[in-house]
Amino acid sequence: MAKSKEIRVTINLECINCAQNLEKRCHGISRYTTCKNRRNTSIRLELKKFCRYCGSHTIHKEIKK
């Protein structure tokens, strides 16, 4: 399959604490969807977002689709 030539791509961000934390408020994994510019940001994106399962602001990392 050929690679897409799009500059802006849709990515998924996943909470890194949900998989490790057993003392969460409720069970589940927090995921956000956003876009990034492939030319300006070639590395994996990390953003601090609110995780409703952990109940606090945590780091969300880009995951592979």
Summary of the structure (lengths in Angstrom):
residues: 65
radius of gyration: 13.8
end to end distance: 15.3
largest distance: 43.4
contacts: 146
relative contact order: 0.34
helix: 0%
strand: 45%
